[in-house]
């Protein structure tokens, strides 16, 4: 069964103890911006003073909080995130929300570059998807995703569409592709938590950051159902080029922006069959500024790029 669970809306107050205060001081010295929130989570996770000391040491040494805890909050749920697995970002909740708005009832969902599997599971839960298929090239991510996906779907190991069943071609309603989009020369500028502790393949998008997106977009039309949509993230400066990538692949592009979450999502919609209106709103490459409704998490912030 999946290991994720709904998170509490009201976290308990921080422990009123000298040990808690000491933890906050140690985390602040290590440069943790959200020291009190992180201290609360570490104290809740530790079963003994010795374990607490171990957890504090790992966090102070620079490991992402999510790797220290073994989980991340995403889209109102808690997902296992193992050491060395890409941590789902809060801004990506916006992508999931947009995908949920597009998904038909009983959708067929594919989650490429799935990492922990959080995106696909969150979307499947929000839409009661009929099928969920996820894949990643990283073995550690695949193991982690299989724990999170559980009986909700299937997780495959391999490069992009390579390991997916051929029977999915032409049937995918929503194709999530959380591809890496950091330009190669900018990877070294990322925070150490991402640069050192997350797999480079999950960060490095090539020369202009869009190499993997180009590969996904080129193949997407063969997998999408009529009127189905590909959703990817990009940076604001990549937006115009990304729109042209989708258009060149034969997809109708649209840009959605959340100013609250600093998120830019590109939607590429396949041509609809006769009598199908799924793609009616897409096609111009227009930018829509949306109001994000994604939920903030107490642990948000430690790993960002």
C-alpha positions in Angstrom: 0.0 0.0 0.0 1.1 3.6 -0.5 3.0 5.1 2.4 1.6 8.6 2.0 -1.0 10.1 4.2 -2.9 13.3 4.6 -1.0 15.9 6.6 -2.3 17.8 9.6 -3.6 21.3 9.0 -2.5 22.5 12.4 1.0 21.3 13.5 1.4 21.1 17.3 3.2 23.9 19.0 7.0 23.6 19.5 8.1 21.7 22.6 8.8 24.1 25.5 12.1 22.7 26.4 15.8 23.6 26.5 16.4 20.7 24.1 14.1 22.3 21.5 15.8 25.6 22.0 19.2 24.0 21.5 18.0 22.4 18.3 16.8 25.7 16.9 20.2 27.3 17.7 22.1 24.4 16.0 19.9 24.6 12.9 20.3 28.4 12.7 24.0 28.1 13.0 23.9 25.6 10.1 22.0 28.2 8.0 18.5 26.7 8.1 16.1 29.5 7.4 13.1 27.7 8.8 14.9 26.5 12.0 11.9 26.4 14.4 9.7 24.5 11.9 12.5 22.1 11.2 13.3 21.6 14.8 9.6 20.8 15.5 9.7 18.1 12.8 13.0 16.6 14.0 11.7 16.4 17.6 8.5 14.7 16.4 10.5 12.2 14.3 13.1 11.2 16.9 12.3 8.3 19.2 15.1 9.0 21.6 17.7 11.7 22.4 20.3 9.7 20.6 18.2 9.6 17.4 17.4 13.3 17.7 21.1 14.1 17.9 21.7 12.0 14.8 19.0 13.7 12.8 20.2 17.2 13.9 23.7 16.2 12.8 22.6 15.1 9.4 20.6 18.3 8.8 23.4 20.5 10.1 25.7 18.7 7.7 23.6 19.9 4.8 21.3 17.0 3.9 17.9 18.2 2.7 15.3 18.1 5.6 13.2 15.7 3.5 16.0 13.2 3.2 16.7 13.5 7.0 13.0 12.8 7.8 12.5 10.3 5.0 9.4 12.1 3.7 8.1 15.3 2.1 4.8 17.1 2.2 3.3 17.5 -1.3 -0.2 18.5 -2.4 -1.7 17.7 1.0 -0.1 14.3 1.4 3.1 12.9 2.9 5.3 10.9 0.5 8.4 8.8 1.2 11.6 10.5 -0.1 14.7 8.4 0.2 18.2 9.7 0.3 19.4 10.6 -3.2 15.9 11.0 -4.6 14.7 14.3 -6.0 12.6 16.2 -3.5 9.2 17.4 -4.9 9.0 21.2 -4.8 6.0 23.1 -3.5 5.8 25.1 -6.7 5.1 21.9 -8.6 1.8 21.6 -6.7 0.7 24.2 -9.2 1.4 21.8 -12.1 -0.6 19.1 -10.4 -3.5 21.5 -9.9 -3.5 22.5 -13.5 -3.4 18.8 -14.6 -6.3 18.0 -12.4 -8.4 20.8 -14.0 -7.7 19.3 -17.4 -8.1 15.6 -16.6 -11.3 13.9 -17.8 -13.1 11.5 -15.5 -11.2 8.1 -15.1 -8.2 9.5 -16.9 -5.1 7.6 -18.0 -2.2 9.3 -16.4 1.5 9.0 -17.1 4.2 10.5 -14.8 7.6 10.8 -16.6 10.7 11.6 -14.7 8.6 10.7 -11.7 11.2 10.8 -8.9 9.3 9.9 -5.7 6.1 9.4 -7.7 4.4 12.2 -5.8 3.0 14.1 -8.8 1.3 11.1 -10.3 -0.1 9.9 -7.0 -1.4 13.4 -6.1 -3.1 13.7 -9.5 -4.5 10.2 -9.5 -6.0 10.9 -6.0 -7.5 14.2 -7.1 -9.1 12.8 -10.3 -9.8 9.2 -9.5 -7.6 8.2 -12.4 -8.4 4.9 -14.1 -4.7 4.2 -14.7 -1.5 5.5 -13.4 1.9 4.7 -15.0 5.1 6.3 -13.7 8.8 5.9 -14.8 12.2 7.2 -14.0 15.7 6.4 -15.1 17.2 6.5 -11.6 16.9 3.1 -9.7 16.7 4.8 -6.3 13.8 6.9 -7.5 12.0 3.9 -9.0 12.3 2.0 -5.6 10.9 5.1 -3.8 8.1 5.6 -6.3 7.0 2.0 -6.0 6.5 2.5 -2.3 4.5 5.6 -2.8 2.4 4.4 -5.8 1.6 1.0 -4.3 -1.5 -0.4 -5.7 -2.5 2.8 -7.4 -0.5 2.0 -10.5 2.7 0.8 -12.1 6.2 2.1 -11.9 8.8 1.4 -14.5 12.6 1.9 -14.7 14.0 3.4 -17.9 14.5 6.5 -20.0 11.4 8.6 -20.6 8.9 6.6 -22.8 11.2 3.6 -23.3 9.8 1.3 -20.5 6.1 2.2 -21.0 3.8 -0.4 -22.3 3.2 0.0 -26.1 -0.5 -0.3 -25.4 -0.5 3.2 -23.9 0.2 4.8 -27.2 -2.7 7.1 -28.2 -4.5 6.6 -24.8 -2.8 9.0 -22.4 -5.1 11.8 -21.2 -2.6 13.6 -19.0 1.2 13.3 -19.4 3.1 14.8 -16.5 6.8 15.4 -17.3 8.7 17.0 -14.4 11.8 17.1 -16.6 15.1 18.8 -15.5 15.3 22.3 -16.8 18.3 23.9 -15.2 20.9 24.9 -17.9 24.1 22.9 -17.4 26.2 25.9 -16.6 23.8 27.0 -13.9 23.7 23.7 -12.0 26.8 24.7 -10.0 24.8 27.8 -8.8 22.1 25.7 -7.2 21.9 25.5 -3.4 24.2 22.8 -2.0 21.2 20.7 -0.8 20.1 20.2 -4.4 23.5 20.2 -6.1 25.1 17.7 -3.8 22.3 15.5 -2.5 19.9 15.2 -5.5 20.8 13.2 -8.7 22.2 15.5 -11.4 20.1 13.8 -14.0 17.1 15.3 -12.2 18.5 18.8 -12.4 20.6 19.2 -15.5 18.5 20.1 -18.6 21.4 20.6 -21.0 22.7 23.7 -22.7 19.6 25.9 -22.4 17.8 23.6 -19.9 15.3 22.3 -22.4 17.0 19.3 -23.9 14.9 16.7 -22.1 11.7 18.7 -22.7 12.5 18.6 -26.4 12.7 14.8 -26.3 9.5 14.5 -24.4 7.6 16.9 -26.6 8.8 15.2 -29.8 7.4 11.8 -28.7 4.3 13.0 -26.8 1.9 13.1 -29.8 2.3 9.4 -30.3 1.3 8.7 -26.7 -1.4 11.3 -26.1 -5.1 10.6 -26.6 -7.0 13.0 -28.9 -7.2 16.2 -26.8 -4.8 14.9 -24.2 -2.2 17.2 -22.7 1.4 17.2 -21.8 2.3 19.4 -18.8 5.9 20.5 -18.0 7.6 23.1 -15.8 10.1 25.7 -17.0 11.6 28.9 -15.8 10.1 32.3 -16.8 13.1 33.0 -19.1 12.6 29.7 -20.9 8.9 30.3 -21.6 9.0 31.6 -25.1 11.4 28.9 -26.3 9.5 26.2 -24.6 6.3 27.3 -26.3 8.0 26.9 -29.7 9.2 23.5 -28.7 5.7 22.4 -28.0 4.4 24.0 -31.2 7.1 22.4 -33.3 6.1 19.0 -31.9 2.5 19.5 -33.2 1.0 20.4 -29.8 -1.1 23.4 -29.1 0.8 25.4 -26.4 -0.5 27.4 -23.5 1.4 29.0 -20.5 0.1 29.1 -17.0 1.8 31.1 -14.3 1.4 31.2 -10.5 3.0 34.4 -9.2 2.5 33.2 -5.6 4.5 30.0 -6.2 6.9 31.4 -8.8 5.8 28.6 -11.1 5.6 28.5 -14.9 3.7 25.5 -16.4 3.5 24.8 -20.1 0.6 22.8 -21.5 0.8 21.1 -24.9 -2.5 19.7 -26.1 -2.9 17.1 -28.8 -5.4 17.7 -31.6 -8.8 16.6 -30.6 -10.8 14.2 -32.7 -14.0 15.2 -34.3 -16.6 16.2 -31.7 -14.1 16.5 -29.0 -13.7 19.9 -27.3 -10.8 19.2 -24.9 -8.3 21.4 -26.8 -10.7 24.2 -27.5 -9.0 26.6 -25.0 -5.5 25.8 -26.2 -3.4 26.8 -29.2 -2.3 30.4 -29.0 0.6 30.1 -26.7 -1.1 32.7 -24.4 0.0 33.2 -20.9 -2.6 32.9 -18.1 -1.7 34.1 -14.6 -3.5 31.9 -12.2 -4.2 32.2 -8.5 -2.4 29.3 -6.8 -4.4 27.2 -4.4 -1.7 24.9 -3.4 -1.3 24.3 0.3 1.8 25.6 2.2 3.7 23.0 4.2 5.5 23.5 7.5 8.6 22.0 6.1 8.6 23.9 2.8 11.7 25.8 1.8 14.7 23.7 2.6 15.3 22.3 -0.9 14.6 24.7 -3.7 16.2 25.6 -7.0 
